[in-house]
Amino acid sequence: MIPVAIGLGVVAWLFVREFDADQWARIPWSMHTVLALVLAWICMAGREAGLVWRFRVMTDRDLSWKQSIKVTMLCEFTSAITPTTAGGSALSMVFMNREGIALGRGTTIMMSTLFLDELFFVLACPLVMLAVPYGVIFGFTADNKTFTVGIRAAFWIVYAGICLWTALLYLGIFKKPHAVRRALVAFSKWRLLRRWADKIVELADNMEVASRDLRLRPFSWWCNAMCATVFTWVCRYLVVNALFWGFAAGASQSVVFARQFVVWTLLTISPTPGGSGLSEWLFANYYGDMIHDVSVALVIAIFWRIISYYVYLAIGAFMVPSWIRKGVGRKKVKNKKV
């Protein structure tokens, strides 16, 4: 109970520090806004259901539903407390290993989920750009020209990096794992990259291990995993649509959805834990032209962060102490047998 209390205390401290009580006073409570909040929570639950479904599929149902939920929540917690560039997926193989999945197999699953997430961004972006006018997505107006030009430039730079990273994963997993491994090991010896040499070599080894299993997987396996990936990301974007429906009903739902691609693409390079700080600033400014009221934008940002960030900190405060204690207990038992 002590670590749980400490964890919840930290969550409360972060929440009070980040949000102003005056902003809560501006919330226009009504049955419509309550329904919108319920819908937003349902969408977020759908996201978690998609992640749980994907873990079940990719472990060939060796993880039970309960174990899949546990792994998903632990991944979400680590995503909330680590820089977005790291995320929770990097530790998923450790969490799965604690639930009985061999570390090598967990590495394979981790690499494949990483590839599917990046592939979704690469393929979905052109479709969104075709469905919604380009200028509307980036919100070009005379008043915020500098901001939107900066957002557009940053987005395309990051998107190009995601495309290159996805291509590298594809080559490393499916086509040329040995060649990519040799190239990465050679790059790790460069003076500018020596600081990350161990991680680069580890990435190369993980790719080679993953490729042995993933290239033998049937198309149906990949199809189910990709369907779960699309479902989970779409549900995550729809959280914001639900909030706009409740607090800014006049905003175009298609534009709200399309701009989520830009927001989450930029958050992939956030150096702060869970994108904290950057996400609020980006949300309030980027969607500002659709709301025309700063106070409403801040209210929407508050609920967005509660649903997509703070809830996972609270869940982690309960789960992580038990998870660590379970691991220590297993270690003691093992040492006793030896």
C-alpha positions in Angstrom: 0.0 0.0 0.0 2.9 2.4 0.6 4.2 2.4 -3.0 0.5 2.6 -4.3 0.0 5.7 -2.0 3.2 7.3 -3.2 2.3 6.6 -6.9 -1.2 8.1 -6.5 0.3 11.1 -4.6 2.7 11.8 -7.5 -0.3 11.6 -10.0 -2.3 14.0 -7.9 0.7 16.4 -7.6 1.3 16.4 -11.4 -2.4 16.9 -12.0 -2.7 19.9 -9.6 0.5 21.4 -11.0 -0.6 21.1 -14.6 -4.2 22.2 -14.5 -5.8 25.4 -13.1 -9.0 25.2 -11.1 -10.4 28.2 -13.0 -10.4 26.0 -16.1 -12.7 23.5 -14.4 -15.1 26.3 -13.6 -15.6 27.0 -17.3 -16.9 23.6 -18.1 -20.4 23.9 -19.5 -21.9 20.8 -17.9 -25.0 19.3 -19.5 -26.3 15.9 -20.5 -24.7 16.4 -23.9 -21.2 16.9 -22.4 -21.7 14.0 -20.0 -22.6 11.7 -22.9 -19.6 13.0 -24.8 -17.3 12.1 -21.9 -18.8 8.6 -21.6 -18.3 8.1 -25.4 -14.6 9.3 -25.0 -14.0 6.7 -22.3 -15.7 4.0 -24.5 -13.3 4.9 -27.3 -10.3 4.7 -25.0 -11.5 1.3 -23.8 -11.8 0.3 -27.4 -8.2 1.2 -27.9 -7.1 -1.0 -25.0 -9.3 -3.8 -26.3 -7.5 -3.6 -29.6 -4.1 -3.8 -27.9 -5.2 -6.8 -25.8 -6.6 -8.4 -29.0 -3.2 -7.9 -30.7 -1.3 -9.5 -27.9 -3.6 -12.4 -28.0 -3.2 -12.9 -31.7 0.5 -12.4 -31.8 1.2 -14.8 -29.0 -1.0 -17.4 -30.7 -3.4 -17.1 -27.6 -0.7 -18.4 -25.3 -1.4 -15.3 -23.2 -4.8 -15.4 -21.6 -7.1 -12.4 -21.8 -6.2 -11.5 -18.2 -2.4 -11.7 -19.0 -2.9 -9.7 -22.2 -4.7 -7.0 -20.2 -1.9 -6.9 -17.7 0.8 -6.6 -20.4 -1.2 -3.9 -22.1 -1.6 -1.8 -19.0 2.1 -2.1 -18.0 3.1 -1.0 -21.6 0.7 2.0 -21.3 2.2 2.9 -17.9 5.8 2.8 -19.2 4.7 4.9 -22.2 3.3 7.5 -19.7 6.5 7.7 -17.6 9.1 7.5 -20.4 9.9 9.8 -23.4 7.5 9.1 -26.2 10.5 8.1 -28.4 11.0 5.1 -26.0 7.4 4.2 -25.4 6.0 1.1 -23.6 6.4 -1.3 -26.6 10.2 -1.5 -26.0 9.5 -3.2 -22.6 6.7 -5.4 -23.8 9.0 -8.4 -24.2 10.0 -8.1 -20.6 6.3 -8.0 -19.5 5.5 -10.9 -21.7 8.4 -12.9 -20.4 7.1 -12.5 -16.8 3.8 -14.0 -18.1 5.6 -17.1 -19.5 6.5 -16.0 -23.0 10.2 -16.8 -23.9 12.3 -13.7 -24.2 13.4 -14.5 -27.7 9.8 -14.9 -28.8 8.8 -11.8 -26.9 11.5 -9.9 -28.9 9.9 -11.2 -32.1 6.5 -10.0 -31.0 7.9 -6.6 -29.9 9.6 -6.0 -33.2 6.4 -7.0 -35.2 4.2 -4.7 -33.1 6.6 -1.9 -33.7 6.6 -2.5 -37.4 2.8 -2.6 -37.6 2.4 0.6 -35.6 4.8 2.4 -38.0 3.3 0.9 -41.0 -0.1 2.2 -40.0 1.2 5.7 -39.9 3.0 5.3 -43.3 -0.1 4.0 -45.1 -2.8 6.0 -43.4 -1.2 9.4 -43.9 -1.7 9.5 -47.7 -5.3 8.4 -47.3 -6.0 11.2 -44.8 -4.4 13.8 -47.0 -6.6 12.7 -49.9 -9.8 12.7 -47.9 -9.4 16.1 -46.1 -8.1 19.3 -47.8 -4.4 19.8 -47.2 -4.7 23.4 -46.0 -7.5 22.5 -43.6 -5.4 19.8 -41.9 -2.7 22.2 -41.0 -5.1 25.1 -40.3 -3.6 27.8 -42.6 -4.9 31.2 -41.6 -3.4 34.7 -41.8 -3.2 34.9 -38.0 -1.2 31.8 -37.4 0.8 31.4 -40.5 4.2 31.0 -38.8 2.8 28.4 -36.4 1.2 26.3 -39.1 4.2 26.5 -41.4 6.3 25.2 -38.6 3.8 22.4 -37.8 3.7 21.4 -41.5 7.5 21.4 -41.8 8.0 19.4 -38.5 5.3 16.9 -39.5 6.8 16.1 -42.9 10.3 15.8 -41.5 9.1 13.4 -38.8 6.9 11.5 -41.3 9.9 11.0 -43.6 11.9 9.7 -40.7 9.0 7.2 -39.9 9.0 6.1 -43.5 12.7 5.4 -43.4 12.5 3.6 -40.1 9.6 1.5 -41.4 11.6 0.6 -44.5 14.6 -0.4 -42.3 12.3 -2.6 -40.2 10.9 -4.2 -43.3 14.3 -4.9 -44.7 15.7 -6.1 -41.4 12.8 -8.4 -40.6 11.6 -9.7 -44.0 14.2 -9.2 -46.7 17.8 -8.7 -45.7 18.2 -9.3 -42.0 21.9 -10.3 -42.3 22.8 -7.3 -44.5 20.9 -4.9 -42.3 22.6 -6.3 -39.2 26.0 -5.9 -40.7 25.2 -2.3 -41.8 23.9 -1.3 -38.4 26.9 -2.8 -36.6 29.2 -0.9 -39.0 27.2 2.4 -38.3 27.5 1.8 -34.6 31.3 2.1 -34.9 31.1 5.7 -36.2 32.4 8.2 -33.7 29.0 10.1 -33.6 27.1 6.9 -32.9 29.5 5.3 -30.4 27.4 6.5 -27.5 24.4 4.3 -28.8 26.6 1.5 -30.1 25.3 -1.1 -27.7 21.6 -0.2 -28.4 22.2 -0.3 -32.2 23.8 -3.7 -32.0 21.0 -5.0 -29.8 18.5 -3.7 -32.3 20.3 -5.5 -35.1 20.3 -8.7 -33.1 16.6 -8.4 -32.3 15.8 -7.9 -36.0 17.7 -11.0 -37.0 16.0 -13.1 -34.3 12.6 -11.7 -35.2 13.0 -12.4 -38.9 13.4 -16.1 -38.5 9.9 -16.5 -37.1 8.0 -13.7 -38.8 8.9 -14.7 -42.3 7.1 -18.0 -41.7 3.9 -16.5 -40.4 0.8 -17.0 -42.6 -1.0 -14.0 -44.2 -4.0 -14.5 -41.9 -1.8 -14.0 -38.8 -0.6 -10.7 -40.2 -4.1 -9.7 -41.3 -5.5 -10.2 -37.8 -2.6 -8.3 -36.2 -3.0 -5.4 -38.6 -6.7 -5.2 -38.1 -6.1 -5.0 -34.3 -3.5 -2.3 -34.9 -5.8 -0.2 -37.1 -8.7 -0.6 -34.6 -6.6 0.5 -31.6 -5.3 3.6 -33.4 -8.6 4.7 -34.8 -10.2 4.3 -31.3 -7.4 6.5 -29.9 -8.1 9.2 -32.4 -11.9 9.0 -31.8 -11.4 10.0 -28.2 -10.7 13.6 -29.4 -13.7 13.4 -31.8 -15.9 12.5 -28.9 -14.6 15.4 -26.8 -15.1 17.9 -29.6 -18.6 16.6 -30.1 -19.4 17.4 -26.5 -17.6 20.8 -26.1 -17.2 22.2 -29.7 -20.1 20.6 -31.6 -19.6 23.0 -34.6 -16.2 21.7 -35.4 -15.8 19.4 -38.4 -15.4 15.8 -37.2 -13.4 14.8 -40.2 -10.8 17.6 -39.7 -10.6 16.8 -36.0 -9.8 13.2 -36.8 -7.3 14.1 -39.6 -5.4 16.4 -37.3 -4.9 13.6 -34.8 -2.4 12.1 -37.3 -0.4 15.2 -37.2 -0.5 15.5 -33.4 0.5 11.9 -32.7 3.2 12.0 -35.4 4.8 15.0 -33.7 4.5 13.4 -30.3 6.7 10.5 -31.4 9.7 12.8 -31.0 8.7 14.3 -27.7 11.6 14.1 -25.2 9.2 14.4 -22.2 7.5 11.5 -20.4 4.3 10.6 -22.3 4.6 13.8 -24.4 3.7 15.8 -21.3 3.8 19.6 -21.8 4.2 19.4 -25.6 0.9 17.6 -26.1 -1.1 20.2 -24.1 0.6 23.1 -25.9 0.2 21.5 -29.3 -3.4 20.5 -28.7 -4.5 24.0 -27.5 -2.7 25.8 -30.3 -3.2 23.4 -33.2 -7.0 23.0 -32.6 -7.4 26.7 -31.6 -8.7 27.8 -35.0 -11.6 25.2 -34.7 -12.8 26.3 -31.3 -12.4 30.1 -31.2 -12.4 30.0 -27.4 -9.1 29.4 -25.5 -10.9 28.3 -22.4 -12.9 25.6 -24.3 -9.6 24.4 -25.9 -8.0 24.1 -22.5 -11.0 22.2 -21.1 -10.9 19.7 -24.0 -7.1 19.3 -23.5 -7.7 18.6 -19.8 -10.1 15.7 -20.4 -7.9 14.4 -23.2 -4.9 14.2 -20.9 -7.0 12.6 -18.1 -8.3 9.9 -20.4 -5.1 9.3 -22.4 -2.4 9.9 -19.8 -3.3 10.3 -16.1 -5.5 7.2 -15.9 -2.5 5.1 -16.9 -0.3 6.7 -14.2 -3.0 5.8 -11.6 -3.3 2.2 -13.0 0.5 1.8 -12.9 0.6 3.0 -9.3 -1.4 -0.1 -8.4 0.0 -2.6 -10.8 3.8 -2.0 -10.8 4.4 -2.7 -7.1 2.6 -6.0 -7.4 4.4 -6.8 -10.6 7.8 -6.1 -9.1 7.0 -8.1 -5.9 5.9 -11.0 -8.0 9.2 -11.0 -9.8 11.2 -10.8 -6.6 9.2 -13.7 -5.2 9.9 -15.8 -8.2 13.6 -15.0 -7.9 13.7 -16.1 -4.3 12.0 -19.3 -5.1 14.4 -20.0 -7.9 17.4 -19.3 -5.6 15.9 -21.6 -2.9 15.7 -24.5 -5.4 19.2 -24.0 -6.5 
